[in-house]
Amino acid sequence: MVEPTGGGTFPFGRPVLRRKPSAKSRRRVFVLGAYPSALHIAWWSPLRKGIRALVVDNEPAAFWAAEDEREQIDAWKTAVRFRVGEWGEVETSEANGKTGRWVDEHVLAPLGITRDEACLSYCLDTYHCTDPGVAFAVDERYQPFAREAGLPEARLAPRPRGGAFVELAVTVHRERLLKELSVVVPELVVTLGGAPHRVLRAVTELQGGGRLRPDASYGVEQPLTVGGRKTLWTALCAPDPSADYAEAHARWRQQQSG
């Protein structure tokens, strides 16, 4: 049985919360990703054991581009009452804003739209830990420190894999996604990656589309009907694509400029 997502705790105690789409009114484009990222810090414990990309709070906005990174980290430090020195040292992290900047540069800009003209959302609406390196660092460096310092232990849900991801999204998030689409009434729906591609097909009962492939079918717009209304849909790769998909996406970007 697939259980709903929700709950969990970031290192230093902030709760894992559901994230909302970036818009609740009409937008030209609806962009669907897999799941939210998070606010990261570079953290050195009092023993100088470091984690350069430690997740500590919910993503400030859908596909956050980290334009206000220092302000967000300062706000987080205030929220958890971070004790400089006693709890170690904190700095900004290169992990912040990567996917958001990629979407700005590689999806919205080629389509000729701004963030204000798009609704950005996710198949799953809470953070899921997918990087084995992050999970290992939390277990090996943060958890022992947290027990000694009397801080909450981190509880981060792993991302469901393959069909389990699609099943969870369709079972738990189907109505939410359909509502978001009906409110936004987009001219174009863009899915980023294979999982969102499969989720959209299942949620809307789209018959065509096949698999996401880095071939001549990549980025081709196709008809889509949501709630009786006809629109268009295109499947693109997820941020940080493999070489094959990076090449296919570069061709798609060139086609948009032409």
N, C-alpha and C positions, 0 to 999 in steps of 0.2 A: 504493500500500500504506500502511495506517495503522500508524505506529510507536507503541510504548508510550511513555507519558510518564515523566518522571523525570530526575534530574540537573538541571544548571543551577546558577547562582551568583548570589546577591543582591549588591548593592553592599556593599563592605567585606568580602566573602569568605565569608559563611555559605552552606552548600550548600542548594539547594532539595530538600526531603525530602517523602516521602509522608506524608500526614496520616491519622490513624486516626479512626474514628467515635467519638462521645462515650460509647458504651456497648457492652458485649459480653454483655449478658444481657437478659432480658425487659423491655420497656418498653411503655407504652400507645400511644405514637405514634412513628412513624418519619418524620423530616423529611429530604427529599432536595433539596439545592441543587445548583448547577452545579459549582463548584470552590472551593477554599479561598481566603480572603483572605490577608493577610500582616501582619506587624508593620511599622508605618510610623513614620518619624520626620520631624520638621521639621529640615532640615539647611542650615546656611550654611557654605560653603567658606571657606578662609582669605581668599579674595578677596571674601567676602560675597555670593557668588552663591547664592541660596537655592532650595530645593525644599521646599515645605510638606508634601508627602506622598510621601516617598521610601521604597519598600519595602526592608527590610533583613534580614528573617528570616521564618521560617515562622510561620504563624498559631499562637498558643499553644494554642488549643483550637478545636474546630469551632464556627463562628458565635460567635467570641469577642466579648464585650461590652465589653472594655477596662476592666473594673473594677479591674485591677491594672496599668494601663498604665505607670506610672512604674517599678514594680518590674521589669516585663518589659524596658523600655528600659535600665534599669541593668544587668540581667543580660546583655543584648546587648552593651553597652559593655564589660563585663568579658570576654565571650567573644571579641570581636574586638580586645581591648586598645586601645580607642579612645584616641587621643592628642589630648586637648583642646587646642585652639589650632592645633597642627600640622595636624590633619585638619579643623579647623573647629569649629563649635558645634552642639549637638544639643538639641532640645526636643521636647515631646510634639506629636502631630499630630491634627488634628480627624478625619482619615480612619479612625483606629482605632475599632473596635467598632461602626461604623454598622450593618452588616448584622446583627450579633448583637443589638443593642438593638432593631432593627426586628422580628426574629423573636420576641424576648421579648414585645414589646408588641402586635404585630399578628397573631401566629400562636399562640403558646403561651398567652398570657393569655386570648384569646377562647375557646380550647378548654378553658380551666379546668385547665391542667396546668402543672407546673413543669419546669425542665430535668432534674431528677432522674427525671422520669417519661417522658422522651423520649430517643430516639436521634437525634442530628444527624449527617448524613453528606453526601457529595458524589458526583456522577457521576464526576468526575475527582478524583484524590486529591492533586494537586500544584498549586501556584500557577501561574496563567497571567496574563500581563500583557495587559489589555484596554483600558486608558486611554491613548489616543494622547498625551495631555499628559504622563503619567508616562514613557512610552517616550521622548518627545522630551527631557524633562528629564534622564533618565539618559544619553542619547547626547550631549547638548550640554553638560552640566555635570559629571556624575559621571565619565564615561569619560575625558575629558581630564585631570581631576584624578587619577584612579586611575593613569594611565600615568606621570604626573610623580611621584606619591608611591610608586610601586612596589607598588600594591595590585592585587588581582585585578580584571579587568574583569567587569562584570555580564553574565550570560547568562540572560535571562529568556524563556521560551517564550511566544509569542503564543497566545491562545486560538483553537482551530479554530472556523471559522464555519459556521453552518447545519448542513447534513447531515454535514459532516466531524466536527463535535462529537459528534453522535449515533453516527456510525460508530465513532469512537474509543472512546467510552464502552461501546458494545455489544461491540466486538471485544476490547478489552483489559480492561474492568472488569465484564463480565457476571457471571462467577463470583463475584467479590468482592461485588458488590451482592446477588446471590441468597443468598450465605452470610450477609451482614449481616441481611437480612430474615428468614432462617430462624432465626437466633440470637435476634433481638429479639422475634419473634412479635407484631407490633403489632396493636392493635385498629383502627388507622387509619394509612394511609400518606398523607403530604402531600408533593406536589411543588411546588417554588417556581420558577415560570417555565416558558416554553415548552420549553426544551431538556430539563430534567429530566422534564417531562411526556412528551415523545417518547421519552426514554430508558427510562422505566419501562414504557411501552407495548411497546417493542421487547424489553426484557429479560424481561418476564413474558408476552409474547405476548398482551397484553390486546387484545381485539377491539373493545370499545366505547370511548367517551370522546371521540372527535372531537378538535377543536382547542381549545386554551385560548382562551376568548373572554370579553370583559367584558359578557356578557349574562345572561339568566335561568339559563343553565347554569353560571354561575360558582360554584365552591365546592360544587356538588351532590355528595354522596357517592355513589359507585358501587361495585358489587361487584368484588373483585379476588381472584384465586387465585394463591398463591405456594407452590410445592412441595406442591401438593395441599391446602393449607389456605386456607380462605376468610376474607377480611378485607374492609375497606373502603378506598377511596382517594378523595382529593379533590385537585383541581388548583387551586392559588392562584398569584397573581402573584409575581414576584421582588421582593426589596427595592428601594426607590426606584422605584416603578411610575410609568407615565405617568398622565396625568389620568384617562383612561377607566378604567384598571384600578384606580386609587386610589378612584374612585367605586364601582366594583363591589366592591372589597374592603371599603369602608366599609359597604355594604349587607350583605355577608356577616358582618361583625363584629356588626352590629345583630341579625341573625338568630340568632347564637350567644347573645347576651345575652337574647334573647326566649325 
